Amino acid sequence: MTINFDNAATTFPKPPEVRLAVEKALVRYGSAGRGSHTLAARGSELIYAAREEAASLFGAEPERVVFTSNCTHALNIAIQGILHDGGHAVISQLEHNSVLRPVYALAKAGRASYSIAKVSPDDAETVRSFRRLIRKDTKAVICTLCSNVTGQILPWKEIGQLCQERGICFVADGAQACGVLDVKLSDGINILCTAGHKGLYGITGTGLLVTDGKFPLPPLMQGGSGSQSNLPEMPSFLPDTLESGTLNVIGAASLRAGIRFVKKKGLSNIYRHETALCERLCERLKGIPDVTVLRSEGAVYAPIVAFNLEGIPSETVAQALSERGFCLRAGLHCAPLAHRAMGNPDGAVRFSPSVFSRMPDTERLADTVRMLTEGRHLFAKI
C-alpha cells in the first residue's frame, strides 16, 4: 500500500466529488466563451460558477478571479505585470523559485531590482525586516504566506497592512496556505496567486490569480479571449485581459468541486487534522537520535514538517521510505533560498499530509524512520 505524504506538491487522492466533476465535464461541457451553442453555453456557465466559488472563498469579485495553469503562471503574471516598467520589489528569504526566478530575471535584464527580507521566528522582527527594505521606488512586496519547505507561516496580515500604508502592491503566494488557512483579500492582499491542485483539491494544470483590481496588470500573453475579437489588442477588462486562449473547463470543474469540498469540511477542521498529524510526527522524530526537525522555537507553522537524518542525503532517505510505501519529497523543493536561510543547503525530507491522511500511517512513518536510523547499513543497498 502506498501512502502519500507529499501533498504540498499535489494532493492525492482527490475527493470523489472532484473525480465526478471531471468525468461530467468530459461529456457535458464545450469551450467556454467560444460560441452561443449549447455546449459552449454550458462551458461558460461552469467557468463562471467556478469563479464564484473561488471568489466567495477569498473575498473577491468573480470577475477578478483569473484562471491560470498553476501558481507559477499566476505569479509570473503578477510579478512581470507590476514590474513591467521597472521598479523595486521586496521578497522574503523563504521564497519558492516561482518568485525568485521572475524577479531575478528582471533584475538580470536591468529592468527591475529586488531585496530579500529576513524571516524570523519573531513576527514583529520579520515585519521590521520588510519595512527596512522598502524604498521610494518599491512597487511590490512579493512573499509566500507560508514556506513550502518548513511550513512557517509569515505574518501576512501585518505585511499587508505595511503595504497598504505605503501604497505598495502586496502579491501573495498562497500555494501552501490556500485550502488550509483562512486567506482573504481583506487581509491586505492585492493579488493572491495560488495553485488549484494542492489544498484546493483540483486537478493538476489549474491555478488562480485573484485580485482586488487596485493594481492593473498588463497581459503576459496575447491571443484569443472570446471577447472584442475585432481588436488587435487584448481586451482591457478582467478577467479577459489575462486569459488568453481556450480556458481549462475540465480543470475549472475540478477546482469548483475541490473548493466546495474544502468549504464543506471547514478550513479550521482541515488545519486541525493536518496539524495534529504534524505534531505527532515531530514528537516521535524528536525522540530519535540523529534526526533533526527543521522547526524554530516561537514560529508558527502550517501542516508541513521538514527533517533530516544526520549524514544521510535527503534523497537517499526518501528513496528508502518510498521502498517501504511512503511518498515524501526530498531535496531543495524548488526553494534554495529557504534552505540556505536555515543553514541547510543540501535539502531535506518533507512530510505534508492532507485531509485524507491518517494518524496510524503517520506513526508508522515515524517508526520506519527510527528503524532506518538504527539500521544504517540498509542505506548501502540504495
Residue pairs with C-beta under 8 A, 6 or more apart in sequence:
1 325
2 325
2 326
2 327
3 325
3 326
3 327
3 357
3 361
3 365
4 12
4 13
4 327
4 354
4 357
5 326
5 327
5 328
5 351
5 352
5 353
5 357
5 361
5 362
5 365
6 12
6 327
6 328
6 329
6 350
6 352
7 198
7 352
7 353
7 354
7 357
8 148
8 176
8 198
8 304
8 329
8 333
8 350
8 352
9 198
9 329
9 352
10 197
10 198
10 204
11 197
11 198
11 199
11 201
11 354
12 354
13 356
14 201
14 203
14 254
14 258
15 201
15 257
15 258
15 261
17 257
17 258
17 260
17 261
18 201
18 202
18 203
18 254
18 257
18 258
18 261
20 257
21 253
21 254
21 256
21 257
22 203
22 250
22 253
22 254
24 253
25 46
25 249
25 250
25 253
25 254
26 250
28 42
29 39
29 42
29 43
29 46
29 249
29 250
29 253
30 37
30 38
30 39
30 40
30 42
30 43
30 249
31 39
31 40
31 43
31 246
31 247
31 249
32 40
32 43
32 44
32 46
32 47
32 226
32 246
32 247
32 249
32 252
33 40
33 43
33 44
33 47
33 225
33 226
33 227
33 247
34 40
34 43
34 226
34 246
43 247
43 249
46 249
46 252
46 253
46 256
47 67
47 247
47 249
47 252
48 62
49 256
50 67
50 252
50 253
50 255
50 256
50 259
51 62
51 63
51 65
51 67
51 239
52 62
53 255
53 256
53 259
53 260
54 60
54 62
54 65
54 208
54 210
54 255
54 256
54 259
55 61
55 62
55 64
55 65
55 210
57 178
57 259
57 262
57 263
58 65
58 178
58 183
58 184
58 185
58 192
58 210
59 184
59 185
59 186
60 185
60 192
60 210
60 211
60 212
61 213
63 237
63 238
63 239
64 210
64 211
64 212
64 213
64 238
64 239
65 208
65 209
65 210
65 239
66 74
66 77
66 208
66 209
66 210
66 211
66 238
66 239
66 242
66 243
67 206
67 207
67 208
67 239
67 243
67 247
67 248
67 251
67 252
68 74
68 77
68 193
68 206
68 207
68 208
68 209
69 205
69 206
69 207
69 248
70 195
70 196
70 197
70 204
70 205
70 206
70 207
71 98
71 173
71 174
71 175
71 193
71 194
71 195
71 207
72 98
72 207
73 207
74 193
74 194
74 207
74 208
74 209
75 98
75 99
75 102
75 142
75 171
75 173
75 193
76 98
76 102
76 220
77 193
77 209
77 217
77 219
77 220
77 242
78 142
78 171
78 191
78 193
78 209
78 217
79 89
79 99
79 102
79 103
79 106
79 140
79 142
79 171
80 102
80 106
80 220
81 217
81 218
81 220
82 89
82 139
82 140
82 169
82 171
82 191
82 215
82 217
83 89
83 103
83 106
83 111
83 112
83 139
83 140
84 218
86 111
86 112
86 137
87 112
87 113
87 137
87 138
87 139
87 140
88 112
88 113
88 114
88 115
88 135
88 137
88 138
88 139
89 103
89 112
89 113
89 114
89 115
89 138
89 139
89 140
89 141
89 142
90 114
90 115
90 116
90 117
90 130
90 133
90 134
90 138
90 140
90 141
90 142
90 143
91 99
91 100
91 103
91 114
91 115
91 116
91 117
91 141
91 142
91 143
92 116
92 117
92 119
92 126
92 130
92 143
92 144
92 154
93 116
93 117
93 118
93 119
93 337
93 338
93 340
93 341
94 119
94 143
94 144
94 147
94 149
94 150
94 152
94 154
94 335
94 337
94 338
94 341
95 142
95 143
95 144
95 173
95 335
95 337
95 338
96 144
96 148
96 173
96 175
96 333
96 334
96 335
97 334
97 335
97 336
98 173
98 175
98 334
99 142
99 143
99 144
99 173
100 336
100 337
103 112
103 114
103 142
104 114
106 112
106 114
107 113
107 114
115 133
116 133
116 337
117 126
117 129
117 130
117 133
117 143
118 126
118 129
118 341
119 126
119 129
119 152
119 154
119 341
120 126
120 129
121 152
121 296
121 297
121 298
121 299
122 298
123 154
123 155
123 158
123 300
124 155
126 154
126 155
126 159
127 155
127 158
127 159
127 162
130 141
130 143
130 159
130 162
131 162
134 141
134 162
134 166
134 168
138 166
138 168
139 168
139 169
140 168
140 169
140 170
140 171
141 159
141 162
141 163
141 168
141 169
141 170
141 171
142 171
142 173
143 154
143 156
143 159
143 171
143 172
143 173
144 154
144 172
144 173
144 175
144 176
144 177
145 153
145 154
145 156
145 172
145 173
145 174
145 176
145 177
145 178
145 181
145 183
146 152
146 153
146 154
146 176
146 177
146 181
146 301
146 302
146 304
147 154
147 176
147 304
147 335
147 338
148 175
148 176
148 304
148 333
148 334
148 335
148 338
149 294
149 304
149 306
149 333
149 335
149 338
149 339
149 342
149 348
149 350
150 294
150 295
150 301
150 304
150 305
150 306
150 338
150 342
151 176
151 278
151 301
151 302
151 303
151 304
151 305
151 306
151 352
152 295
152 296
152 299
152 300
152 301
152 302
153 177
153 181
153 299
153 300
153 301
153 302
156 172
156 183
156 187
156 188
156 189
157 187
157 188
159 170
159 188
160 170
160 172
160 187
160 188
160 189
161 188
162 168
163 169
163 170
163 188
163 190
164 170
164 188
169 190
169 191
169 214
169 215
170 188
170 189
170 190
170 191
171 190
171 191
171 193
172 183
172 189
172 191
172 192
172 193
173 193
173 194
174 183
174 192
174 193
174 194
175 193
175 194
175 195
175 198
176 198
176 199
176 302
176 304
177 183
177 194
177 199
177 302
178 192
178 194
178 195
178 198
178 199
178 200
179 198
179 199
179 200
179 201
179 258
179 259
179 262
179 267
179 270
180 199
180 267
180 270
180 271
180 274
180 302
180 303
181 267
181 271
181 302
182 267
182 268
183 189
183 192
185 192
185 210
185 211
185 212
189 212
190 211
190 212
190 214
190 215
191 209
191 210
191 211
191 212
191 215
191 217
192 208
192 209
192 210
192 211
193 207
193 208
193 209
193 210
194 200
194 207
194 208
194 210
195 206
195 207
195 208
196 202
196 203
196 206
196 207
196 208
196 251
196 254
196 255
196 258
197 203
197 204
197 205
197 206
197 207
199 262
199 270
200 255
200 258
200 259
200 262
201 254
201 257
201 258
201 259
201 261
201 262
202 251
202 254
202 255
202 257
202 258
202 259
203 250
203 251
203 254
203 255
205 248
205 251
206 248
206 251
206 252
206 254
206 255
208 255
209 242
211 217
211 238
213 238
217 241
217 242
218 241
219 234
219 241
219 242
219 244
220 242
221 244
221 245
222 233
222 234
222 244
223 234
223 244
223 245
224 244
224 245
224 246
225 234
225 235
225 240
225 241
225 243
225 244
226 240
227 235
227 240
228 235
228 240
234 240
234 241
234 244
235 241
262 270
265 355
270 355
271 302
271 303
273 355
273 357
274 303
274 353
274 354
274 355
274 357
275 301
275 303
276 359
277 303
277 353
277 357
277 359
277 362
278 301
278 303
278 304
278 305
278 351
278 353
280 359
280 362
280 363
280 366
281 305
281 351
281 362
281 365
281 366
282 293
282 295
282 305
284 363
284 366
284 367
284 370
285 291
285 293
285 305
285 307
285 366
285 369
286 293
288 366
288 369
288 370
288 373
289 373
290 309
290 310
290 311
290 373
291 307
291 308
291 309
291 310
291 369
291 373
292 307
292 308
292 310
293 305
293 306
293 307
294 305
294 306
294 307
294 308
294 342
294 344
294 348
295 301
295 305
303 352
303 353
304 350
304 351
304 352
305 350
305 351
305 352
306 348
306 349
306 350
306 351
307 348
307 349
307 351
307 369
308 314
308 317
308 344
308 348
308 349
309 317
309 349
309 369
309 372
309 373
312 376
312 379
313 330
313 346
313 347
314 330
314 331
314 346
314 347
314 348
314 349
315 330
315 331
315 347
316 379
316 382
317 330
317 349
317 369
317 372
318 328
318 329
318 330
318 349
319 330
319 382
320 372
320 378
320 379
320 382
321 327
321 328
321 349
321 365
321 368
321 369
321 372
322 328
323 382
324 368
326 365
326 368
328 349
328 350
328 351
329 349
329 350
329 352
330 347
330 348
330 349
330 350
331 347
332 339
332 347
333 339
333 347
333 348
333 350
336 345
339 345
339 346
339 347
339 348
351 365
353 362
372 378
372 379
